[in-house]
Amino acid sequence: TGAVTFDPGFMNTAATTSAITYIDGDQGILRYRGYPIDQLAQHSSFLEVSYLLIYGNLPTPTELAAFDNRIRRHTLLHEELKGFFGGFPRDAHPMPVLSSAVSALSTFYQDSLDPFDDEQVELSTFRLMAKLPVIAAYAHKKSIGQPMLYPDNSMNLVENFMRLCFGLPAEPYDLDPTMVKALDLLLILHADHEQNCSTSTVRLVGSSNANMFASISAGINALFGPLHGGANEAVLNMLREIKAKGMQPEDFMEKVKNKEDGVKLMGFGHRVYKNYDPRAKIVKATAHDILSKLGGNDELLDIAMRLEEKALADDYFIERKLYPNVDFYTGLIYKAMGFPEKMFTVLFAIGRLPGWIAQWREMMQDPQTKIGRPRQLYTGAGERHYPAR
Ligand code: CMC
């Protein structure tokens, strides 16, 4: 086995080759399958980006329509799965509800669990793409005590999700095109990010030949953490607290710099980006526009912008190359759309789903894949003898 290299947090260890996403953290470059994120953000749609990530190339219009149609045909949840939502406390956080429900999909589709059966993998892909937004919307409805609506397959994935989250059975739901467009853009920005914590989790679980539902359920749990997907919720809480306490951004920065109570500037810093996160750049550029159209909270946006301005001019942040990441401004937009804080990370999960699927599929098809099994450096006791009693 040879010498073992010690690399906590995988700072320098590549665990896989991958042809899906390219990041240059020093330059602040992000490309999906070769296409720069800003071009996709401007011209593409979440559905098209999902196809691109999963199949490797942009679809023709016919391919995109077929992809869209197949997803629409799988939106219904098994009625028994709906019963499942009643088993959680009313104030349950929707992330563990989401991961549990995705895990439970393995029990409803027991014939499609072979990770090497291409047809079944394709079916699981469509089921997940179609059902995750529905599960997410139901977790939300349950938490606010409202009835769950059936999906309306005349709508696409993003439109349907909006209606399932905000519609009521008693009245027609008017889609707000600004909101649909804004959410579509945010989902594109979250769709993949190479070997981040949740994607690596999906791969590690899948490397044991676990099925796609089980692997992605694990990824959702990894995303729940505040250092990963949970950061968008944490940012909004931070901004709120600064406002509620009437704090000046400068005073909050002092706390961060002195590492008082482990306070961090949430939404700042990244393992790979040592430059402005290109996704954050796009969100920031659109935040003002979207917030003015949706009537968002300008005061919190002002606090966020002042924090950013201070941070970018501060030696602490400059020396450590800490820049805003994708989560810094997204929460403000989600809030303006009407999503409660608890749903923010769920939105991240819906966005990241095609990336997880693409990475899982790439791994399963890769002849180099081996079961993931990190080594350790043992630091415990030497041999001890069990005392005679
Ligand atoms: N505020 C204050 N100090 C920070 C921050 C921050 N947000 N991020 C890093 N630092 C400091 C950290 O304390 C350390 O300082 P020192 O050298 O004095 O010990 C130095 O910068 C290096 O940071 P690190 O924690 O060793 O870096 P990492 O690559 O292990 O962690 C990170 C990356 C994203 C977990 C971290 O920057 C962080 O906790 N940020 C806040 C949470 C956040 O916004 N997460 C979302 C990440 S982007 C979306 C996603 O992928 O989920």
Boltz pocket constraint, residues with backbone or C-beta under 6 A from the ligand:
constraints:
  - pocket:
      binder: B
      contacts: [[A, 9], [A, 193], [A, 196], [A, 226], [A, 227], [A, 228], [A, 229], [A, 230], [A, 231], [A, 256], [A, 263], [A, 264], [A, 265], [A, 266], [A, 267], [A, 268], [A, 269], [A, 270], [A, 271], [A, 272], [A, 320], [A, 322], [A, 325], [A, 326], [A, 327]]
      max_distance: 6.0
